[in-house]
Amino acid sequence: MCSFPVPPVVLQLFLLLFLASPATACTEQEKRNLLRFLDGLSCDGGLATSWRNNGTDCCKWEGISCNGDGAVTGVSLESKGLEGPISPFLTNLTSLLRVNLSHNSFSDGLPAELMFSGSIIVLDLSFNRLNGPLPELPPFLTTDRPLQVLNISSNQFSSQFPSATWKVINSLIALNASNNSFTGNMPSSLCLGSPYLALLDLCYNQLSGDIPNTLGNCSKLKVLKAANNNLSGILPVETFHATLLEYLSFPNNGLQGELDGAHIVKVSNLATPWRESLQWQDSGVDISAQEAGGAAFR
């Protein structure tokens, strides 16, 4: 079978037309779900007017990003003066990867559909008025969820900090739940379900009990913060089995006991040198690789 070479000028023209082709507009279903999310707000901060003035293609709406197929992949509506509950209609956007609704006045609970979405990898809901407990793991959900970053800091969440929730969030890298009112113990099996966890911030809550020695199983953990809680007992030496630790912070708890420098020096990313033994009591401990002159105990 004969083949005919394509003249270079024809190939160049084809590539030019292909690259210049406009991106596909969003589908009616994508637009409908975004409008339903908007309808659920008690105050839209002028967002409805902004979207209306930008035409019918939701890929061109303020705070919305799409892929080349016209599917919504990002919703970035931070600091827009939005009020009301978070509508679960957002999770009908099946290609949605990133959601940033921080610094608004969203209230009520966190929809389980968002927490256990089959597509979202970054979820930032910090600095809102969300309240109640975090969603429990649905019994029918057994497949891993793709969520990697969850920031729910500076809200009004309460009740016990969940433990089973993380069993299906296998890709979690960063969890910031600081500045809430969570009670109960620190999660003991967090890294068993989320082995890639690198940042855990539980500061300014009402957590109590001992620090679990299973935190040493968090082989990727770099930042561990649980200051200003009601934790008691000692800091387990197993904590220093997490050898990638760079920042460890537990001040303003009820911790007491002795830290053995022989265990601490195994964590090479923390500041050194260390004294052979370090005494600390009541206020806890704050150890940072970035602090000049070594660790600070206060």
Buried (B, 14 or more C-beta within 10 A) or exposed (E): EEEEEEEEEEEEEEEEEEEEEEEBBBBEEBBBBBBBBBEBBEEBBEBEEBBEEBEEBBBBBBBBBBBEEBBBBBBBBBEBBBBBBBBBBBBBBEBBBBBBBBBBBBBEBBBBBBBBBBBBBBBBBBBBEBBBBBBEBEEEEEEEBBBBBBBBBBBEBBBEBBBEBBBBBBBBBBBBBBBBEBBBBBBBBBBBBBBBBBBBBBBBBBBBBBBBBBBBBBEBBBBBBBBBBEBEEBBBBBBBBBEBBBBBBBBBBBBBEEBBBEBBBBBEEBBEEBEEEBEBEEBBBBBBBEEEEBBBBE
